[in-house]
Amino acid sequence: MILATSAAAIGLFFAGSAYASASTIVTVKSGDTVWGISQQYNTSVNAIENANNLSNANVITVGQQLSLIHI
């Protein structure tokens, strides 16, 4: 019983950690592309477009902050 309780507690800990890091803010640097950012942060171009209301993901500017939702 103690082992099952410990396993459940550990599972909740990791689930909470994953949820806490599910969203990230990235500041665009020179040379960044939406595709490159998507690869670096394990998300998709579409997810970045949707989270930031981007109509054209090819147009991002240095200093722009993007919300990322990890998939």
Phi and psi in radians as a Rosetta constraint file:
Dihedral C 1 N 2 CA 2 C 2 CIRCULARHARMONIC -1.111 0.35
Dihedral N 2 CA 2 C 2 N 3 CIRCULARHARMONIC -0.707 0.35
Dihedral C 2 N 3 CA 3 C 3 CIRCULARHARMONIC -1.083 0.35
Dihedral N 3 CA 3 C 3 N 4 CIRCULARHARMONIC -0.747 0.35
Dihedral C 3 N 4 CA 4 C 4 CIRCULARHARMONIC -1.131 0.35
Dihedral N 4 CA 4 C 4 N 5 CIRCULARHARMONIC -0.714 0.35
Dihedral C 4 N 5 CA 5 C 5 CIRCULARHARMONIC -1.131 0.35
Dihedral N 5 CA 5 C 5 N 6 CIRCULARHARMONIC -0.743 0.35
Dihedral C 5 N 6 CA 6 C 6 CIRCULARHARMONIC -1.110 0.35
Dihedral N 6 CA 6 C 6 N 7 CIRCULARHARMONIC -0.744 0.35
Dihedral C 6 N 7 CA 7 C 7 CIRCULARHARMONIC -1.094 0.35
Dihedral N 7 CA 7 C 7 N 8 CIRCULARHARMONIC -0.705 0.35
Dihedral C 7 N 8 CA 8 C 8 CIRCULARHARMONIC -1.143 0.35
Dihedral N 8 CA 8 C 8 N 9 CIRCULARHARMONIC -0.712 0.35
Dihedral C 8 N 9 CA 9 C 9 CIRCULARHARMONIC -1.141 0.35
Dihedral N 9 CA 9 C 9 N 10 CIRCULARHARMONIC -0.723 0.35
Dihedral C 9 N 10 CA 10 C 10 CIRCULARHARMONIC -1.126 0.35
Dihedral N 10 CA 10 C 10 N 11 CIRCULARHARMONIC -0.724 0.35
Dihedral C 10 N 11 CA 11 C 11 CIRCULARHARMONIC -1.040 0.35
Dihedral N 11 CA 11 C 11 N 12 CIRCULARHARMONIC -0.746 0.35
Dihedral C 11 N 12 CA 12 C 12 CIRCULARHARMONIC -1.141 0.35
Dihedral N 12 CA 12 C 12 N 13 CIRCULARHARMONIC -0.674 0.35
Dihedral C 12 N 13 CA 13 C 13 CIRCULARHARMONIC -1.049 0.35
Dihedral N 13 CA 13 C 13 N 14 CIRCULARHARMONIC -0.856 0.35
Dihedral C 13 N 14 CA 14 C 14 CIRCULARHARMONIC -1.197 0.35
Dihedral N 14 CA 14 C 14 N 15 CIRCULARHARMONIC -0.614 0.35
Dihedral C 14 N 15 CA 15 C 15 CIRCULARHARMONIC -1.118 0.35
Dihedral N 15 CA 15 C 15 N 16 CIRCULARHARMONIC -0.710 0.35
Dihedral C 15 N 16 CA 16 C 16 CIRCULARHARMONIC -1.140 0.35
Dihedral N 16 CA 16 C 16 N 17 CIRCULARHARMONIC -0.678 0.35
Dihedral C 16 N 17 CA 17 C 17 CIRCULARHARMONIC -1.155 0.35
Dihedral N 17 CA 17 C 17 N 18 CIRCULARHARMONIC -0.716 0.35
Dihedral C 17 N 18 CA 18 C 18 CIRCULARHARMONIC -1.133 0.35
Dihedral N 18 CA 18 C 18 N 19 CIRCULARHARMONIC -0.699 0.35
Dihedral C 18 N 19 CA 19 C 19 CIRCULARHARMONIC -1.155 0.35
Dihedral N 19 CA 19 C 19 N 20 CIRCULARHARMONIC -0.697 0.35
Dihedral C 19 N 20 CA 20 C 20 CIRCULARHARMONIC -1.113 0.35
Dihedral N 20 CA 20 C 20 N 21 CIRCULARHARMONIC -0.553 0.35
Dihedral C 20 N 21 CA 21 C 21 CIRCULARHARMONIC -1.761 0.35
Dihedral N 21 CA 21 C 21 N 22 CIRCULARHARMONIC 0.255 0.35
Dihedral C 21 N 22 CA 22 C 22 CIRCULARHARMONIC -1.248 0.35
Dihedral N 22 CA 22 C 22 N 23 CIRCULARHARMONIC -0.310 0.35
Dihedral C 22 N 23 CA 23 C 23 CIRCULARHARMONIC -2.257 0.35
Dihedral N 23 CA 23 C 23 N 24 CIRCULARHARMONIC 2.371 0.35
Dihedral C 23 N 24 CA 24 C 24 CIRCULARHARMONIC -2.393 0.35
Dihedral N 24 CA 24 C 24 N 25 CIRCULARHARMONIC 2.538 0.35
Dihedral C 24 N 25 CA 25 C 25 CIRCULARHARMONIC -1.849 0.35
Dihedral N 25 CA 25 C 25 N 26 CIRCULARHARMONIC 2.228 0.35
Dihedral C 25 N 26 CA 26 C 26 CIRCULARHARMONIC -2.094 0.35
Dihedral N 26 CA 26 C 26 N 27 CIRCULARHARMONIC 2.344 0.35
Dihedral C 26 N 27 CA 27 C 27 CIRCULARHARMONIC -1.666 0.35
Dihedral N 27 CA 27 C 27 N 28 CIRCULARHARMONIC 2.177 0.35
Dihedral C 27 N 28 CA 28 C 28 CIRCULARHARMONIC -1.151 0.35
Dihedral N 28 CA 28 C 28 N 29 CIRCULARHARMONIC 2.285 0.35
Dihedral C 28 N 29 CA 29 C 29 CIRCULARHARMONIC -1.914 0.35
Dihedral N 29 CA 29 C 29 N 30 CIRCULARHARMONIC 2.872 0.35
Dihedral C 29 N 30 CA 30 C 30 CIRCULARHARMONIC -0.986 0.35
Dihedral N 30 CA 30 C 30 N 31 CIRCULARHARMONIC 2.302 0.35
Dihedral C 30 N 31 CA 31 C 31 CIRCULARHARMONIC 1.594 0.35
Dihedral N 31 CA 31 C 31 N 32 CIRCULARHARMONIC -0.196 0.35
Dihedral C 31 N 32 CA 32 C 32 CIRCULARHARMONIC -1.194 0.35
Dihedral N 32 CA 32 C 32 N 33 CIRCULARHARMONIC 2.555 0.35
Dihedral C 32 N 33 CA 33 C 33 CIRCULARHARMONIC -2.245 0.35
Dihedral N 33 CA 33 C 33 N 34 CIRCULARHARMONIC 2.759 0.35
Dihedral C 33 N 34 CA 34 C 34 CIRCULARHARMONIC -1.091 0.35
Dihedral N 34 CA 34 C 34 N 35 CIRCULARHARMONIC -0.703 0.35
Dihedral C 34 N 35 CA 35 C 35 CIRCULARHARMONIC -1.088 0.35
Dihedral N 35 CA 35 C 35 N 36 CIRCULARHARMONIC -0.786 0.35
Dihedral C 35 N 36 CA 36 C 36 CIRCULARHARMONIC -1.079 0.35
Dihedral N 36 CA 36 C 36 N 37 CIRCULARHARMONIC -0.741 0.35
Dihedral C 36 N 37 CA 37 C 37 CIRCULARHARMONIC -1.119 0.35
Dihedral N 37 CA 37 C 37 N 38 CIRCULARHARMONIC -0.718 0.35
Dihedral C 37 N 38 CA 38 C 38 CIRCULARHARMONIC -1.071 0.35
Dihedral N 38 CA 38 C 38 N 39 CIRCULARHARMONIC -0.683 0.35
Dihedral C 38 N 39 CA 39 C 39 CIRCULARHARMONIC -1.221 0.35
Dihedral N 39 CA 39 C 39 N 40 CIRCULARHARMONIC -0.700 0.35
Dihedral C 39 N 40 CA 40 C 40 CIRCULARHARMONIC -1.164 0.35
Dihedral N 40 CA 40 C 40 N 41 CIRCULARHARMONIC -0.608 0.35
Dihedral C 40 N 41 CA 41 C 41 CIRCULARHARMONIC -1.896 0.35
Dihedral N 41 CA 41 C 41 N 42 CIRCULARHARMONIC 0.274 0.35
Dihedral C 41 N 42 CA 42 C 42 CIRCULARHARMONIC 0.926 0.35
Dihedral N 42 CA 42 C 42 N 43 CIRCULARHARMONIC 0.941 0.35
Dihedral C 42 N 43 CA 43 C 43 CIRCULARHARMONIC -2.407 0.35
Dihedral N 43 CA 43 C 43 N 44 CIRCULARHARMONIC -2.983 0.35
Dihedral C 43 N 44 CA 44 C 44 CIRCULARHARMONIC -2.063 0.35
Dihedral N 44 CA 44 C 44 N 45 CIRCULARHARMONIC 2.775 0.35
Dihedral C 44 N 45 CA 45 C 45 CIRCULARHARMONIC -1.032 0.35
Dihedral N 45 CA 45 C 45 N 46 CIRCULARHARMONIC -0.749 0.35
Dihedral C 45 N 46 CA 46 C 46 CIRCULARHARMONIC -1.060 0.35
Dihedral N 46 CA 46 C 46 N 47 CIRCULARHARMONIC -0.719 0.35
Dihedral C 46 N 47 CA 47 C 47 CIRCULARHARMONIC -1.123 0.35
Dihedral N 47 CA 47 C 47 N 48 CIRCULARHARMONIC -0.682 0.35
Dihedral C 47 N 48 CA 48 C 48 CIRCULARHARMONIC -1.170 0.35
Dihedral N 48 CA 48 C 48 N 49 CIRCULARHARMONIC -0.766 0.35
Dihedral C 48 N 49 CA 49 C 49 CIRCULARHARMONIC -1.014 0.35
Dihedral N 49 CA 49 C 49 N 50 CIRCULARHARMONIC -0.831 0.35
Dihedral C 49 N 50 CA 50 C 50 CIRCULARHARMONIC -1.161 0.35
Dihedral N 50 CA 50 C 50 N 51 CIRCULARHARMONIC -0.725 0.35
Dihedral C 50 N 51 CA 51 C 51 CIRCULARHARMONIC -1.189 0.35
Dihedral N 51 CA 51 C 51 N 52 CIRCULARHARMONIC -0.402 0.35
Dihedral C 51 N 52 CA 52 C 52 CIRCULARHARMONIC -2.060 0.35
Dihedral N 52 CA 52 C 52 N 53 CIRCULARHARMONIC 0.186 0.35
Dihedral C 52 N 53 CA 53 C 53 CIRCULARHARMONIC 0.897 0.35
Dihedral N 53 CA 53 C 53 N 54 CIRCULARHARMONIC 0.787 0.35
Dihedral C 53 N 54 CA 54 C 54 CIRCULARHARMONIC -1.569 0.35
Dihedral N 54 CA 54 C 54 N 55 CIRCULARHARMONIC 2.236 0.35
Dihedral C 54 N 55 CA 55 C 55 CIRCULARHARMONIC -1.568 0.35
Dihedral N 55 CA 55 C 55 N 56 CIRCULARHARMONIC -0.435 0.35
Dihedral C 55 N 56 CA 56 C 56 CIRCULARHARMONIC -2.388 0.35
Dihedral N 56 CA 56 C 56 N 57 CIRCULARHARMONIC 1.756 0.35
Dihedral C 56 N 57 CA 57 C 57 CIRCULARHARMONIC -1.129 0.35
Dihedral N 57 CA 57 C 57 N 58 CIRCULARHARMONIC -0.228 0.35
Dihedral C 57 N 58 CA 58 C 58 CIRCULARHARMONIC -1.365 0.35
Dihedral N 58 CA 58 C 58 N 59 CIRCULARHARMONIC -0.154 0.35
Dihedral C 58 N 59 CA 59 C 59 CIRCULARHARMONIC -1.970 0.35
Dihedral N 59 CA 59 C 59 N 60 CIRCULARHARMONIC 1.609 0.35
Dihedral C 59 N 60 CA 60 C 60 CIRCULARHARMONIC -2.221 0.35
Dihedral N 60 CA 60 C 60 N 61 CIRCULARHARMONIC 2.707 0.35
Dihedral C 60 N 61 CA 61 C 61 CIRCULARHARMONIC -2.146 0.35
Dihedral N 61 CA 61 C 61 N 62 CIRCULARHARMONIC 2.631 0.35
Dihedral C 61 N 62 CA 62 C 62 CIRCULARHARMONIC -0.994 0.35
Dihedral N 62 CA 62 C 62 N 63 CIRCULARHARMONIC 2.312 0.35
Dihedral C 62 N 63 CA 63 C 63 CIRCULARHARMONIC 1.627 0.35
Dihedral N 63 CA 63 C 63 N 64 CIRCULARHARMONIC -0.277 0.35
Dihedral C 63 N 64 CA 64 C 64 CIRCULARHARMONIC -1.142 0.35
Dihedral N 64 CA 64 C 64 N 65 CIRCULARHARMONIC 2.431 0.35
Dihedral C 64 N 65 CA 65 C 65 CIRCULARHARMONIC -1.770 0.35
Dihedral N 65 CA 65 C 65 N 66 CIRCULARHARMONIC 2.272 0.35
Dihedral C 65 N 66 CA 66 C 66 CIRCULARHARMONIC -2.020 0.35
Dihedral N 66 CA 66 C 66 N 67 CIRCULARHARMONIC 2.349 0.35
Dihedral C 66 N 67 CA 67 C 67 CIRCULARHARMONIC -1.496 0.35
Dihedral N 67 CA 67 C 67 N 68 CIRCULARHARMONIC 2.320 0.35
Dihedral C 67 N 68 CA 68 C 68 CIRCULARHARMONIC -2.048 0.35
Dihedral N 68 CA 68 C 68 N 69 CIRCULARHARMONIC 2.369 0.35
Dihedral C 68 N 69 CA 69 C 69 CIRCULARHARMONIC -2.021 0.35
Dihedral N 69 CA 69 C 69 N 70 CIRCULARHARMONIC 2.045 0.35
Dihedral C 69 N 70 CA 70 C 70 CIRCULARHARMONIC -1.309 0.35
Dihedral N 70 CA 70 C 70 N 71 CIRCULARHARMONIC 2.445 0.35
